[in-house]
């Protein structure tokens, strides 16, 4: 496996594809990158990712607001 100046980028063995019908051969190089993550991501970063993803946007829909002050017991 060959490594470039950026030690996180590695080249995997090339793939040789043969097409018998057209009698051609194509060699495809393949690159691989290793991504490392911090072992302990803090809670604030996790909450920022969830908020930025739009996963919780459905709560802004007025149809989700099904309760009012007269529902349930006072706490």
N, C-alpha and C positions, 0 to 999 in steps of 0.2 A: 504494500500500500504506500503510495507516494504522498508526501506531505508538502504543502506549500509554505510560504513565509508565515501565513496565518495558521498557527498550529491547530486551530479548531476545524480547518477545512481539509478533508482527506479525499483522495480519488480512489474509488473502488475499481476492481478489475473491469475492463471495457467489455461491452456486450457486442457480440458479432451477430448480425441478423442477415440471413441469406434468403434471397427470393429466387426460388428455382425457376419460376415462370419467366422472369426477366433476366436471369443469370447475373444477378448483382449481389454484392456484399456491402453492408454498411456497418461501420464500427461506431458505436455510441459510447463516449466517455461518460462516467457517472461520478458526480461529486456528492460527498456526504458531509454534513456539518453536525458537530456535537454541540448541543445547547445545554449549558449548565444553569441550574436554578438555585437560588439561595435555599439553604436547608430549612429556614424558618421565615416565612413571609409574615409580615405584621398584619394585624387585623384591619388597620386603616387602609392599607394598600388593597386588600381583598375587597373591602366595601367600595372603594373607588372603582375597581374593575367592574363589579356588579352594577353599580350606578351608571357607569359609562356605557355598558353593554345594552342598556335599554330593557333588560329582563323584567324589571319591576314597573315599567311604564303603564301596564294595564291598570294599576291602582289609580291613575289619573282619570280613568273613564268614569263619568258620573253614574253609570249603571252599577258600579261597584260600591257606591255609597248607599248602602241599604239600611243603615241604622241612623237614628236621631237621638236627641236628648231624652225622649220619653221611653226608650227601650231599656230594659233591664233595671237592676238595682243600683242605687248610688254607691260609690265606693268610698 
